[in-house]
Each structure stands twice: as structure tokens, then as C-alpha cells.
């Protein structure tokens, strides 16, 4: 079944809302208040700079007439990469939380699991609409979620002994920078290209609200 422009606009908006809320409030502001604004902001900007460089390198190969479908497909892939990278330190955070207190780890796992659902949709929808098969869209969405348990296991097995809260905070801020740029450079322009801006705005608010709720439940 074809995804309507309205739904596509809403879903891309929702993905941007989710990612901007996490990246700005949780991964930048939250970490900055804990570890100091200077170091966290520098790391956040490094993450943003890295994805801008990667973005421009990928786009260079793609010069010329890039079809709407191709653009959608690429934005799905970018979102998948950003979320996959983001889920890894989130998994680390779960692992570290479990090391500190099992109860907190479980709550964190449930909340992160919940917000991975809209993330999965945000990855799968543009890939499918951009010409990828259902299977490909589903598998890529699944893979972005799978980096999380891998991160958790990595934290528990490898880093438990020497991972400091500052290191986790810095890796989260770095990822925040990546996510903010992917939202501004990929998701929002793609949503606007659907010419259904009111759906995008509702999607952004909805995504941010759901995300805020899951963060609130974490408190």
C-alpha cells in the first residue's frame, strides 16, 4: 500500500520531533547540567560537525537530478545511521544503569523500548516509500534497534570496570549533535517536500510529546 503524503509528512515530522527533543533536552542540556556546559557543548558540536562532513561526502556522489524517491530513501538511511549510533550509547547507558541499580536499568529498558517504536517507523517508512522493499525497510529498522542491546552487553561485559559517568555523558552528547543535524538536514526538509506542512508540525509535536512522556516516566 502506498503511504500518503500526509502520513509521510506526519511520520518524518514525528521522527524529527523525537530526535530533536532527545538531542537538545536530554543529550545536550541534561548532560551539560551534569558535567558542565563547555565540555558537553564542544562534544555535541563535534558530533554535529562529523555528520555534516559525512553528509556532504555522500551528497557529492549524488549530484545531479536526484529523484524524490531517492531523497526519501537516503533520508531513511541517514535516520537509520543516526538512530543506530544513538541507540548504542543508549544501550551503554542501560548497561551502566544496570551496573548501578538493577531496578533503574529495567525502567530505562522499558522506556527506551517504547520510544524505539516511533524510531523504527521513522526509518522504515521513507526507505519503503523511496523504493526499498518491505523486507529491506523492516530489516534496516530492526538493525537500528539492535545496536541497543549490543551497547548494553558491551557496557556490562567490557566497560563496566572503567566507564566513567563523564565518558557516558560525552558519548551521549556526541550522538546528540549527530541527531540534531539529521533532523534539520534530512527529516524536516524531507517532510516539507511533501507539501503537507501542517501534518509535519502535528507529527513533530506528537513525537516530542511521546518522547517527553517516556523521559518523564524515566524520572
Residue pairs with C-beta under 8 A, 6 or more apart in sequence:
2 129
3 11
3 125
3 128
3 129
5 194
5 195
5 196
6 194
6 196
6 199
7 125
7 199
8 72
8 125
8 126
8 129
8 191
8 194
8 196
9 191
9 194
9 195
9 196
9 197
9 199
9 200
9 203
10 196
10 199
10 200
10 202
10 203
10 206
11 121
11 122
11 125
11 126
11 203
12 75
12 122
12 125
12 126
12 187
12 188
12 190
12 191
12 194
12 200
12 203
13 187
13 188
13 191
13 199
13 200
13 201
13 202
13 203
13 204
13 206
13 207
14 118
14 121
14 122
14 203
14 204
14 206
14 207
14 210
15 79
15 118
15 119
15 121
15 122
15 123
15 183
15 187
15 203
15 207
16 183
16 187
16 188
16 191
16 200
16 203
16 204
16 207
17 203
17 204
17 205
17 206
17 207
17 208
17 209
17 211
18 115
18 118
18 119
18 122
18 207
18 208
18 210
18 211
19 79
19 82
19 83
19 86
19 179
19 180
19 182
19 183
19 187
20 179
20 180
20 183
20 204
20 208
21 207
21 208
21 211
21 212
21 215
22 86
22 176
22 179
22 211
22 215
23 175
23 176
23 177
23 179
23 180
23 183
24 176
24 180
25 215
26 172
26 176
26 215
27 44
27 172
27 173
27 175
27 176
27 179
28 40
28 41
28 44
28 173
28 176
28 177
28 180
31 40
31 169
31 170
31 172
31 173
31 176
32 40
32 41
32 173
34 165
34 169
35 165
35 166
35 169
35 170
39 170
40 169
40 170
40 173
41 173
43 170
43 173
43 174
43 177
44 173
44 174
44 176
44 177
44 180
45 177
46 174
46 177
47 173
47 174
47 175
47 176
47 177
47 178
47 181
48 177
48 178
48 180
48 181
49 177
50 177
50 178
51 82
51 177
51 178
51 181
51 182
51 185
52 181
52 185
55 78
55 181
55 185
55 186
58 74
62 70
62 74
66 74
68 193
69 129
69 130
69 131
70 130
70 131
71 130
71 190
71 193
72 126
72 127
72 129
72 130
72 190
73 126
73 127
73 129
73 130
73 131
73 132
74 130
74 186
75 126
75 130
75 186
75 187
75 190
76 123
76 124
76 125
76 126
76 127
76 128
76 129
76 130
76 132
76 137
76 140
77 127
77 140
78 182
78 186
79 122
79 123
79 126
79 182
79 186
79 187
80 123
80 127
80 140
80 141
80 143
80 144
81 182
82 178
82 179
82 182
83 119
83 122
83 123
83 144
83 179
84 143
84 144
84 147
85 147
85 175
85 178
86 175
86 178
86 179
87 112
87 116
87 119
87 144
87 145
87 147
87 148
87 151
88 147
88 148
88 150
88 151
88 154
88 175
89 151
89 168
89 171
89 172
89 174
89 175
90 112
90 148
90 151
90 172
91 147
91 148
91 149
91 150
91 151
91 152
91 153
91 154
91 155
92 151
92 152
92 154
92 155
92 159
92 163
92 168
92 171
93 108
93 151
93 155
93 168
93 172
94 105
94 108
94 109
94 112
94 148
94 151
94 152
94 155
95 105
95 151
95 152
95 153
95 154
95 155
95 156
95 159
95 160
96 155
96 159
96 160
96 163
96 165
96 168
97 104
97 105
97 108
98 104
98 105
98 106
98 152
98 156
99 105
99 155
99 156
99 160
107 217
107 218
108 218
111 214
111 215
111 217
111 218
112 148
112 214
114 214
115 210
115 211
115 214
116 145
116 148
118 207
118 210
118 211
119 141
119 144
119 145
120 141
120 142
120 144
120 145
121 141
122 187
123 137
123 140
123 141
123 144
124 137
124 138
124 140
124 141
125 137
126 190
127 136
127 137
127 140
127 141
128 134
128 136
128 137
132 140
155 163
188 200
191 197
191 200
191 203
192 200
194 200
